[in-house]
Amino acid sequence: MKEFAHVSAGGTCTAPGCASPIQELDHITPWPAGHTTPANLQGLCTWHHHRKHDNYTATRDPDGTSHWTTPTGRHYTTRPFEY
């Protein structure tokens, strides 16, 4: 699953606008409510991983599109890496 998360993200953080390498994997739907499956994992840099747990919200569509909402209500979208 770890390799799948890296490959599907192109090796870079899946947060909007970030080009840092993946350093940590994160459950999109927090464990234990969200199971550890490829569809529920995303690769993040350390900074974005901590921001998500502060009070950002991240969700993912079935096609792999990620949506991030900031604490101030701004919404950002990222699409899966295309090879």
N, C-alpha and C positions, 0 to 999 in steps of 0.2 A: 504494500500500500504506500509505503514511503516513496519508493521509486515512481509509482504511478503519479503521486502528487507532484513530484519534481518534474516529471516529463510533461504532464498535462499543463503545467504552469510555465513551461519553458525555462525552468530553473530560477525564475525570478519571483519575488514577492507578488502575491495576487492582489495587494491593496492598490487602490487607484493611484496612478501616477508614480508608483515606486518601481525602481529598477534594481533594487538591492537583491543580492542572492537570497534564496530561501535558507533560513537558519533554523526555523522551528515549524512543526506541524501543529495545526489547531483544529479542533472540532468546530464546525460552523454552528451546529446546534449543540450546545454544551453537554458534555458527558455528565451524568448518566442518562439524561433525557435523549440525547443524540448518540446513536451507536457509532462505534469505530468502523466505518466503512469508507471506501474510496470516495463515494458521493458526498460524504460528510466531512472530509478532510480538506484543508487548504494549506498551502505553504506560505509562510509569512517571514519577513525579517523580524528580528527581535523587537524593534521599535513598534511596528504595527501590531504585533502579537499583544504587547502590553496595552496599546491604545484600545484594541478591541475589548480587552477585559476591563478597561477603565469604565467606559460607558458609550462606546461606539456599538452599532448594531451591524452585523453582517449576515446576509442571506444569500442563497444561491438558487438559481433556476435550474430545472432539469437539463437545460442545454449547456450548463456550466457558467452562465453569466452570473457575476457576483454583484451584489448591491450593498453599499456601505452607507450608513446614515450616521452623521456626526452628532455630538451632543447638542449642537445648535440647530439641528434639523436639516442640514444640507445633505443631499443625496448624490452619490457617485456610483457609476457603473463601470465594471471592467468585463471584458469578454475573454473567453479562454484563448490560450496561445494557439496560433495557427501555424502549423509546419508547412 
